[in-house]
Amino acid sequence: MASELAALDPKELVLVVIALLGLIPVLKLNTARSKLFTGGYLLLCLGAVATNLEALVLGDVLNGVEHVAGLLGSGVVFFAAAYVRRRAIVSGDEDDGADGAASAAADGDISGALRSFAGGK
């Protein structure tokens, strides 16, 4: 077992630790508007885990998972997220501010910012 663990690259172990720690705020701030971003980040995490597991078991299979799901899949999902967001902004369905609370606060509407932050309209 110790010789198998020695096959793991320390840089790749750090990558998976950082990716999994980054999951905490991504999942905590998950909203309907950020579903595609969350999906893309989860695919990146899958790729990071597959990178480390391929040194232990199913090397070729997990290498394929890393490259197809982790890299290609996350790139496609992030592209889709950017396209959907841009289309919503261009069509006027959304403002181009960070969110409703930030936009209202920037306009000086503190009560509107608080309502938007609390989930109200």
Steps between C-alpha positions, in 0.01 A plus 500: 500500500782741586665445161170575324459826694856595408388500136278802569641834394501757786390779261198296393412431864507873573282557193229264624511645854460855369226393257303325774543791741380732225184292478382639834432858383385384155233274649413750772439779245322274251196675354272440205708751302827318576398138433718469190799652678454254786478212254819610326683527830379154604639361174835666572499336845419164339800546273726585796388190691538281190853634452599371841312171481648406162837437670332242725231322295361490146766733361380517137132523589550776757736683265216506249256621769745774597538629146149450365285590803743708703648715225283479189173469692571790733610717208176433313291567813685825578453608136127426530482696827667802340273477195182476708609788724593721204172422324305590814683831534466592131128418496447717807384218728786576738711801580873479456569567868629235735155440643186685593633607840822642355314681221249654739774604741698657216190701409472619860187296570598338832152367579480351149842343549389345828178367346693355207756345733223347712339348192220750454427705190 
